Amino acid sequence: MRSLPPPTDENTQPFDPGRVFEICVAMVKNPTLRAALRGIRNDVETASEEYDAKASRSQLYQAQIHAAVGPIAGEEMVRVYTGRMVPKGSTGRPIYNRIMSLPVNQRCPLCGIGTVNTLDHYLPKSSFPIFSVTPNNLLPACTWCQKEKSEDHAKAEGEQILHPYFDDFDDDEWLVADVVQTSPAAFHFYTSPPDHWSAVNKDRVAAHLKKLNLPVLFASNAGSRLSEIKSRLALLREKGGAAAVRAHLSEELASIEAEHRNSWTAAMYRAAAASDWFCQGGFGA
């Protein structure tokens, strides 16, 4: 939902996946295991290069599931992340922290609502352990998105959720909402990309909303926002009628869209401003 620049090191250069792997492996106490892990560094580097190439072409769905990397079992590769990057004080923790700090105001790039509190693997480490500490596979995420995404990975091009480092679909309006004329008023969120988009990109934004269960999250937040602004809208309607309500919503929308065109708030305000029922007092039903 929100694009991010790919992670960079302390010199603001793109992370070297092999070096990141080496930094994490350095704290492995067993010398035999440590040597074996260092022996697959080239495999990690090559796979990471292939990852970036596929991601730039929206082809990560083609990545092959694997249970091991050379002589190293997948579970051991996962421990490079869980035991040598995640724990505070581990050699890989500074890298973890740099990636976590990417989003402005720590807002989750997958939903645009939650506060990031973990790193999630775009390609799950359980099925793709070679990417366990590949920086471009690690996404800052909130609890909601991590839970909803779970270990899911796409099997077809159109099933891929958006990748914050490689996808930027904000040039066009594609997230929309309808006002639901209930008491209290509610909002229904869905995707409606422009006609000139490819079928794959249309499918991908729809898959993003569906797989992360975002319409439910957006509707809940829209309900809370409406409760917060209801009194203000009632006052405007009392003084200037539906036109005053619509003018206020449109003014707020311009500011919201300037920050992010396809946020749930932009979709909510667009729908509200376009609805005669809402502007004539439906907001207070």
Buried (B, 14 or more C-beta within 10 A) or exposed (E): BBBBEBBBBEEEEEBBBBEBBBBBBEBBEEEEBBEBBBEBBEBBBEBBEBBBEBBEEBEBBEBEEEEBBEEBEBEBBBBBBEBBBBEEEBBBBEBBEBBBEBBEEBBBBBBBBBEBEBBBBBBBBBBBBBBBBBBBBBBBBBEBBBEBBEEEBBEEBBBBBBBBBBBEBBEEBBBBBBBBEEEEBBBBBBBEBEEEBEEEBBBBBBBBBBBBBBBEBBBBBBBEBBEEBBEEBBEBBEEEEBEBBBBBBBEBBEEBBEEBBBBBBBBBBBBBBBBEBBBEBBBBE
